[in-house]
């Protein structure tokens, strides 16, 4: 059984839903700038308006309350609080998040606050290169402290940084996110600075003596070897050392995997870690409260020779099967898992991989886990009656919730599950076509009308049942909402 007071939640991110990108004193973020550079985003889409959550926040919270949501995970836009990333506080930004938090609490919805979901202040990028400079650590910690003091009397769940492994890799190695660099050494340096910012903020939170728990969220894709051949098993081991453990260990053990350090040192790309840095990382790892996990898929790994495949463009079209093999020459490559189905964006659908991954995290770190993101992005369709019968999403979530229950029964301390996402929103690489929401947003006609989908009512029934499984499973739960939509 799931524990009492389990956090049945849904999630969003400021840039992807808020809009109002120049309202009420907000400063520009790197995404505000990047999305206005021709050719940088899918179809030229941007978050100027997004889902207009900034102006429709009360309406969105009412929809959350109507479905019985227990927790809402949202991010604070750094530049709403500190328009230049440092210096004077913008009271209008404080006021907005105060209203949001108070609205949630009034409806008995627990706010899960993410301090950073990729929207670095543009001013800091221009001043010292953003995450490439260690100066960002003190500026980030100051921003975190402002938020802790402004909202910490009501917010008891904090996620410091969301998916640092994704935004640093895509921004500094692949060049498809801001700042658009393709430099592996820059990626390693930027990632180290995210770990220091996380550690410094965790220690600041603890020093302030605030009630609550704090951690960060890492995108986690557990892996399998393609075969039992030694070369494929070796590829899997290298994947973990250069991937999941490289990203999680500094956050949750206060160290770096030795194999990753040796590999990047040989290439002249390793970021030298000072004794003071290690001391900070270790100190934070000893007091951090939970691991945030964003889980969408697993990876199948195979041997990749030195002259093998390198990086390949990601499938951003939604044309299933268009993703080409990619990898790191001499280490591993990602191959298709023939045992699994894939989404239109070629993401492997593997609910049991979540159970398997949670067991790995329990063994390696021994910390409670919050599933801070899990969901399915695909093309929604509206029928003649105006309903969105997103059965594929229901089946996806149903199977992953069952996998969570299996993990709990195996001893994993799971504190919550957040669907990505509450409403449809702007996808960083796929614009408005790739939909994740429990609530449909009319982006096509630009009315931004909110319409609960079938998955909204399914999740409502799941929450009401407190996640209990009957003989037929969640998927057959019958519920009817205001729209008349029946699952």
C-alpha positions in Angstrom: 0.0 0.0 0.0 1.0 3.6 -0.5 1.9 5.4 2.7 -0.6 7.7 4.4 -0.5 11.2 3.1 1.0 10.0 -0.1 1.5 13.0 -2.4 -0.7 12.4 -5.5 0.3 15.4 -7.6 0.7 16.9 -10.9 3.5 19.2 -12.2 4.4 22.2 -14.4 7.3 24.6 -15.0 7.2 28.4 -15.0 8.4 29.1 -18.6 6.2 26.3 -20.0 2.9 27.5 -18.5 3.1 31.0 -17.1 3.4 33.3 -20.1 3.4 37.0 -19.1 7.1 37.0 -19.9 7.5 40.8 -19.4 4.7 41.4 -16.9 5.1 43.1 -13.5 8.8 43.7 -13.5 9.9 40.3 -14.6 13.4 40.2 -16.2 14.4 38.2 -19.2 15.6 34.6 -18.8 17.9 32.7 -21.2 14.8 31.0 -22.6 13.0 34.3 -23.2 16.0 35.3 -25.3 16.7 31.9 -26.9 13.1 31.3 -28.1 13.1 34.5 -30.0 16.2 33.5 -32.1 15.0 32.2 -35.5 15.4 28.5 -35.9 16.1 27.7 -32.2 12.7 26.2 -31.3 10.2 24.0 -33.0 8.1 26.1 -35.4 9.3 29.3 -33.7 7.2 28.6 -30.6 8.0 30.4 -27.4 6.7 30.9 -23.9 5.6 34.5 -24.2 2.0 33.5 -23.5 2.3 29.7 -23.1 -0.8 28.5 -21.2 -1.3 31.9 -19.6 -1.2 30.4 -16.2 0.1 33.8 -14.8 -3.3 35.3 -15.6 -5.5 32.2 -15.2 -3.9 30.8 -12.0 -7.1 30.8 -10.0 -9.0 29.0 -12.7 -6.2 26.3 -12.9 -6.3 25.9 -9.1 -10.0 25.4 -9.2 -9.5 22.6 -11.7 -6.9 21.0 -9.4 -9.3 21.2 -6.4 -12.2 19.7 -8.4 -10.1 16.6 -9.2 -9.0 16.3 -5.6 -5.3 16.9 -6.3 -3.2 16.5 -3.2 -0.1 18.3 -4.4 0.9 20.7 -7.1 4.6 20.9 -8.2 5.4 24.2 -9.9 8.6 26.2 -10.4 9.4 29.7 -9.5 10.7 31.9 -12.3 14.0 33.3 -10.9 13.6 36.5 -12.9 10.2 37.2 -11.4 11.8 37.4 -8.0 15.2 38.9 -9.0 14.9 40.4 -12.5 18.6 40.7 -12.9 19.4 37.4 -11.1 20.8 39.4 -8.1 20.2 42.7 -6.4 16.7 44.2 -5.7 13.8 41.9 -5.1 10.7 42.4 -7.3 7.8 42.5 -4.9 5.3 41.8 -7.7 6.9 38.4 -8.3 6.8 37.6 -4.6 3.1 38.6 -4.6 2.2 36.3 -7.5 3.7 33.2 -5.9 2.2 34.2 -2.6 -1.2 34.2 -4.3 -0.6 30.8 -5.9 0.6 29.2 -2.7 -2.3 30.7 -0.7 -4.8 29.5 -3.3 -3.4 26.0 -3.2 -3.4 25.9 0.6 -7.0 27.1 0.7 -7.9 24.1 -1.4 -5.8 21.8 0.8 -3.3 21.2 -2.0 0.3 20.9 -0.9 2.7 23.2 -2.9 5.8 21.4 -4.1 8.2 24.3 -5.1 11.0 23.9 -7.7 13.5 26.7 -7.5 15.0 26.2 -10.9 13.5 24.7 -14.0 16.0 25.9 -16.6 15.2 29.7 -16.8 18.5 31.3 -15.8 18.4 35.1 -15.7 19.8 36.4 -19.0 21.7 39.0 -17.1 23.8 36.4 -15.4 24.5 34.7 -18.7 25.8 37.9 -20.1 27.7 39.0 -17.0 29.8 35.9 -16.4 28.6 33.1 -18.6 25.9 31.7 -16.3 26.5 28.1 -15.2 30.0 28.2 -16.6 31.1 30.5 -13.7 31.3 29.5 -10.1 29.8 32.9 -9.4 26.4 31.4 -10.2 26.6 29.3 -7.0 26.4 32.3 -4.6 23.8 34.1 -6.8 21.7 31.0 -6.9 22.0 30.5 -3.1 21.0 34.1 -2.5 17.9 33.6 -4.7 17.1 30.4 -2.9 17.3 32.2 0.5 15.0 34.9 -0.7 12.4 32.2 -1.6 12.9 30.2 1.6 12.3 33.3 3.7 9.3 34.6 1.5 7.5 31.2 1.3 9.0 28.9 3.8 6.3 29.6 6.4 3.9 27.7 4.1 6.0 25.6 1.7 7.4 22.4 3.2 8.6 20.6 0.1 11.4 22.0 -2.0 13.1 20.8 -5.2 16.2 22.9 -5.7 17.1 22.1 -9.3 15.1 20.2 -12.0 16.9 17.9 -14.4 20.4 19.4 -14.3 21.6 16.5 -16.4 19.3 17.5 -19.2 19.7 21.3 -19.4 23.5 21.1 -19.1 23.9 18.3 -21.6 21.5 19.8 -24.1 22.8 23.4 -23.5 26.5 22.8 -23.4 27.2 19.5 -25.2 24.5 19.2 -27.8 23.8 22.9 -28.4 20.1 22.5 -28.7 19.2 24.5 -25.5 20.6 27.8 -24.4 23.4 28.8 -24.4 23.8 26.6 -27.5 27.4 25.3 -26.9 28.9 22.0 -28.2 31.7 21.6 -25.7 32.0 18.5 -23.5 34.3 20.2 -21.0 31.8 23.1 -20.7 29.1 20.6 -20.0 31.1 19.0 -17.2 32.0 22.3 -15.7 28.4 23.6 -15.8 27.1 20.4 -14.3 29.5 20.7 -11.4 28.3 24.2 -10.7 24.7 22.9 -10.6 25.8 20.4 -7.9 27.4 23.1 -5.9 24.3 25.3 -6.2 22.2 22.4 -5.0 24.5 21.7 -2.1 24.8 25.3 -1.0 21.0 25.8 -1.2 20.4 22.6 0.8 22.8 23.7 3.5 21.2 27.2 3.5 17.8 25.7 4.0 19.0 23.6 6.9 20.8 26.6 8.5 17.6 28.6 8.4 15.9 25.9 10.5 12.8 25.8 8.4 10.4 23.0 8.6 10.1 20.7 5.6 12.1 18.6 3.2 14.5 19.4 0.3 16.1 17.6 -2.6 16.6 18.0 -6.4 15.2 16.1 -9.3 17.3 14.2 -11.8 16.1 12.7 -15.1 16.7 9.0 -14.6 16.6 6.4 -17.4 17.7 3.0 -16.0 19.5 0.8 -18.5 19.7 -2.8 -19.8 22.4 -4.5 -21.8 21.4 -5.6 -25.3 22.8 -9.0 -24.7 24.8 -11.1 -22.2 27.9 -10.6 -24.3 30.8 -9.1 -22.3 31.0 -6.1 -24.6 27.3 -5.2 -24.2 27.5 -5.7 -20.4 30.5 -3.4 -20.4 28.6 -0.8 -22.4 25.9 -0.9 -19.7 28.4 -0.4 -16.9 30.0 2.6 -18.7 26.5 4.1 -19.3 25.8 4.1 -15.6 29.2 5.5 -14.7 29.0 8.3 -17.4 25.3 8.8 -17.0 23.0 8.2 -14.0 25.7 7.8 -11.4 27.7 10.7 -12.7 24.6 12.9 -12.3 23.3 11.5 -9.1 26.4 10.8 -7.0 27.5 14.4 -6.5 24.0 15.4 -5.4 23.3 12.3 -3.2 26.7 10.9 -2.2 28.9 14.0 -2.4 31.3 12.3 -4.7 31.9 11.6 -8.4 32.3 8.1 -10.0 35.9 7.3 -10.4 35.5 5.9 -13.9 33.9 9.1 -15.1 36.6 11.1 -13.6 39.3 9.0 -15.3 37.5 9.1 -18.6 37.1 12.8 -18.8 40.5 13.5 -17.4 42.1 11.4 -20.2 40.2 13.7 -22.6 41.3 16.8 -20.8 37.7 17.7 -20.1 37.4 17.0 -16.3 36.4 19.8 -14.0 38.9 19.7 -11.2 37.0 19.4 -7.9 38.6 21.3 -5.0 38.6 20.0 -1.4 36.3 22.7 -0.4 33.8 21.7 -3.2 33.9 18.1 -2.1 33.4 19.2 1.5 30.3 21.1 0.5 28.9 18.3 -1.6 29.5 15.8 1.2 27.9 18.0 3.8 24.7 18.5 1.7 24.5 14.8 0.8 24.5 14.0 4.6 21.4 16.1 5.2 19.4 16.1 1.9 15.9 14.6 2.5 14.9 12.9 -0.8 15.7 12.1 -4.4 13.4 13.6 -7.0 13.1 11.3 -10.0 11.8 12.3 -13.4 11.1 9.0 -15.2 9.9 8.6 -18.7 11.8 5.6 -20.3 14.6 3.1 -20.0 17.7 2.8 -22.3 19.0 -0.3 -24.1 22.8 -0.2 -24.3 25.1 -2.0 -26.7 28.8 -2.0 -27.5 29.9 1.0 -29.6 33.4 0.9 -31.1 35.7 3.8 -31.2 34.7 4.5 -34.8 31.0 3.9 -34.0 28.0 6.2 -33.9 28.0 9.6 -32.2 25.2 12.0 -31.4 22.1 12.0 -33.6 19.4 14.5 -33.9 16.5 13.9 -31.6 13.0 13.0 -33.0 11.2 16.3 -32.6 8.7 15.7 -35.3 6.5 13.0 -33.6 7.2 10.7 -36.6 7.5 7.3 -34.9 10.6 5.4 -35.9 12.6 8.4 -37.1 15.1 8.4 -34.2 18.5 7.2 -35.3 20.9 5.3 -33.2 23.2 7.5 -31.1 26.0 7.0 -28.6 29.5 7.8 -27.4 32.2 6.2 -29.5 34.3 3.8 -27.5 31.7 3.6 -24.7 28.2 2.7 -25.6 25.3 3.3 -28.0 21.6 3.4 -27.5 19.7 0.8 -29.5 16.0 -0.1 -29.8 14.6 -2.5 -27.3 12.5 -4.8 -29.4 10.6 -6.0 -26.3 9.0 -2.6 -25.8 6.6 -0.2 -27.6 7.6 3.4 -28.3 5.9 6.7 -28.3 5.5 8.8 -31.4 8.7 10.6 -30.3 10.6 7.3 -30.0 10.6 7.1 -26.2 10.5 3.6 -24.8 7.4 2.7 -22.8 8.6 0.6 -19.9 6.6 0.7 -16.7 8.7 -2.1 -15.1 11.8 0.0 -15.7 10.5 2.4 -13.1 10.2 -0.4 -10.5 13.7 -1.6 -11.5 15.1 1.9 -11.3 13.6 2.7 -7.9 15.2 -0.5 -6.5 18.6 0.6 -7.9 18.2 4.0 -6.2 17.2 2.4 -2.9 20.3 0.2 -3.0 22.7 3.0 -3.9 21.4 5.9 -1.9 18.9 4.6 0.6 16.8 7.8 0.5 13.1 8.5 0.1 12.1 9.1 -3.5 9.6 11.5 -5.0 8.5 10.8 -8.6 8.5 14.4 -9.6 7.6 13.7 -13.2 6.0 10.8 -15.1 3.7 11.1 -18.1 3.1 10.5 -21.8 3.5 13.1 -24.5 1.5 12.4 -27.7 -1.0 13.8 -30.2 -4.4 14.3 -28.4 -7.6 14.2 -30.5 -10.9 15.9 -29.7 -14.0 13.9 -30.8 -17.2 15.3 -32.2 -18.6 15.8 -28.6 -15.6 17.9 -27.6 -14.1 15.1 -25.4 -10.4 14.2 -25.3 -10.4 10.4 -24.7 -6.7 10.0 -24.1 -6.9 6.3 -23.3 -3.2 5.8 -24.2 -2.2 8.2 -21.4 -4.5 6.5 -18.9 -2.9 3.1 -19.8 0.6 4.6 -19.5 0.0 6.2 -16.1 -2.0 3.2 -14.8 1.0 0.9 -15.6 3.5 3.2 -14.0 1.5 3.7 -10.8 1.3 -0.1 -10.5 5.1 -0.2 -10.9 5.4 2.3 -8.1 3.2 0.1 -5.9 5.4 -2.9 -6.7 8.5 -0.8 -5.7 6.8 0.2 -2.4 6.1 -3.5 -1.7 9.8 -4.1 -2.3 10.8 -1.6 0.3 11.2 1.6 -1.6 10.3 4.7 0.5 8.1 6.5 -2.0 6.6 9.8 -0.9 4.7 11.0 -3.9 3.9 10.7 -7.6 3.5 13.8 -9.9 2.0 13.5 -13.3 3.7 15.5 -16.0 1.8 17.6 -16.5 -1.4 19.2 -15.1 -2.2 21.2 -18.2 -0.9 21.0 -21.7 2.1 23.3 -22.0 5.0 24.3 -24.2 7.4 21.5 -24.9 11.0 22.8 -25.0 11.9 20.9 -28.2 8.4 20.1 -29.6 6.3 23.2 -29.3 2.6 22.9 -28.5 2.0 19.7 -30.6 3.4 17.3 -28.0 0.8 17.2 -25.3 1.3 15.9 -21.8 -1.6 17.4 -19.8 -4.5 16.0 -17.8 -6.2 19.2 -18.9 -6.4 20.2 -22.6 -5.4 23.8 -23.6 -6.7 25.2 -26.9 -3.5 26.4 -28.4 -4.7 26.0 -32.0 -7.5 28.6 -31.8 -5.5 30.5 -29.2 -8.5 30.7 -26.8 -6.5 28.8 -24.2 -9.8 27.2 -23.1 -9.3 24.5 -20.4 -11.0 21.2 -21.0 -10.4 18.2 -18.7 -9.4 15.0 -20.5 -10.4 11.5 -19.7 -7.1 11.1 -17.9 -8.2 14.0 -15.6 -11.2 12.0 -14.4 -9.2 8.8 -14.2 -6.6 10.4 -12.0 -9.4 11.9 -9.9 -10.8 8.4 -9.3 -7.3 7.1 -8.5 -6.8 9.8 -5.9 -10.2 9.2 -4.3 -9.2 5.5 -4.0 -5.9 6.5 -2.4 -4.2 4.4 -5.0 -5.8 1.1 -4.2 -5.9 -1.6 -6.8 -9.1 -3.7 -7.3 -9.2 -7.0 -9.1 -9.5 -5.3 -12.5 -7.0 -2.6 -11.9 -7.2 1.2 -12.1 -7.9 1.2 -15.8 -11.5 0.0 -15.4 -12.5 2.5 -12.8 -15.6 4.2 -14.0 -16.1 7.9 -13.4 -18.0 10.7 -15.0 -17.1 14.3 -14.9 -18.7 17.6 -15.6 -18.1 17.3 -19.4 -19.9 13.9 -19.5 -16.7 12.2 -20.3 -16.7 8.5 -19.2 -13.6 6.4 -19.0 
